[in-house]
């Protein structure tokens, strides 16, 4: 099973995980980490501690934010690891429903596309 590690500002990751569970039911293989009160080194330590030998998609909230910077500058990441920024509920739901059908690379690309497809703008009426 491909695992997920959500690394976000504050409680965003936990809230997204709770919303996904309310839609899909309980999920295994998802770890949620917050950057609250942590340095880049401390974020990296927690991410590395959360990784297993299983393939993993690390989802961060903001490209350029501290979770992104910490995860992208990690050394010693397993080969079976991908980092995707811009996590939203469509991305997480896509990950949870497609992780058993796709390879790690395919899944990382798919969830990034699905996150963008989940954003729509409608003119006001």
C-alpha positions in Angstrom: 0.0 0.0 0.0 1.2 3.5 -0.8 1.3 5.6 2.4 0.7 9.3 2.8 2.4 11.8 5.1 0.6 15.1 5.3 2.8 18.0 6.5 1.0 21.3 6.9 0.7 24.5 8.8 -1.2 24.3 12.0 -4.1 21.9 12.1 -4.9 21.9 8.3 -3.6 18.4 7.7 -5.7 17.0 10.6 -8.8 18.8 9.4 -8.3 17.5 5.8 -7.8 14.0 7.1 -11.0 14.2 9.3 -12.9 15.5 6.3 -11.7 12.6 4.1 -12.6 10.1 6.7 -16.1 11.6 6.9 -16.4 11.0 3.1 -14.7 7.6 2.7 -14.6 6.1 6.2 -11.5 5.1 8.2 -8.2 5.0 6.4 -4.9 3.3 7.1 -1.5 4.4 6.1 -1.9 8.2 6.6 0.3 10.2 9.0 -0.5 13.8 9.8 2.2 16.2 10.9 2.0 19.9 11.8 4.8 22.4 11.6 3.5 24.4 14.6 6.4 25.5 16.7 9.0 23.5 14.8 12.2 24.4 13.1 13.0 23.1 9.6 15.3 20.5 11.2 12.6 19.4 13.6 10.0 19.0 10.7 12.6 16.9 8.8 13.2 14.7 11.9 9.4 14.1 12.2 9.0 13.4 8.5 11.9 10.9 8.5 10.5 9.2 11.6 7.1 8.8 9.9 8.5 7.1 6.8 8.5 3.3 6.5 9.9 1.1 3.7 6.5 1.5 2.0 6.2 3.9 -1.0 5.0 7.2 0.3 3.6 10.4 -1.1 4.4 13.4 1.1 1.7 16.1 0.7 2.5 19.6 1.8 0.2 22.6 1.9 2.1 25.5 0.4 4.8 25.5 -2.2 7.6 27.5 -0.6 6.3 27.2 3.0 8.3 25.6 5.8 6.8 22.1 5.3 7.7 22.3 1.6 11.2 23.5 2.3 11.8 20.9 4.9 10.5 18.0 2.8 12.2 19.0 -0.4 15.6 19.5 1.3 15.5 16.1 3.1 18.5 13.9 2.4 18.2 10.2 2.8 14.6 9.9 1.5 13.8 6.4 0.3 13.7 6.0 -3.5 10.0 5.3 -3.2 9.0 8.7 -2.0 7.4 11.7 -3.8 6.6 15.2 -2.5 3.5 17.0 -3.8 2.5 20.5 -2.8 -0.9 22.2 -2.7 -2.8 19.7 -0.7 -6.6 20.1 -0.7 -9.5 17.8 -0.1 -9.8 16.7 -3.8 -6.1 15.8 -3.7 -6.4 13.7 -0.6 -9.6 12.0 -1.7 -7.9 11.2 -5.1 -4.9 9.7 -3.2 -7.1 7.6 -0.9 -9.2 6.2 -3.7 -6.5 5.6 -6.3 -3.4 4.5 -4.2 -4.0 0.8 -4.8 -4.4 1.1 -8.5 -1.4 3.3 -9.5 2.4 3.3 -9.2 3.9 5.9 -6.9 4.9 8.2 -9.9 1.5 7.8 -11.5 -0.2 8.5 -8.2 1.8 11.7 -7.5 1.0 13.0 -10.9 -2.6 12.1 -10.7 -3.3 13.6 -7.3 -1.6 16.9 -8.4 -3.9 17.1 -11.4 -7.0 16.1 -9.4 -6.2 18.9 -6.8 -6.2 21.5 -9.6 -9.4 20.0 -11.2 -11.1 20.3 -7.9 -10.7 24.1 -8.0 -13.4 25.8 -10.0 -14.5 29.4 -10.5 -18.1 30.3 -11.3 -19.3 33.8 -12.1 -21.7 35.2 -9.5 -25.3 35.3 -10.5 
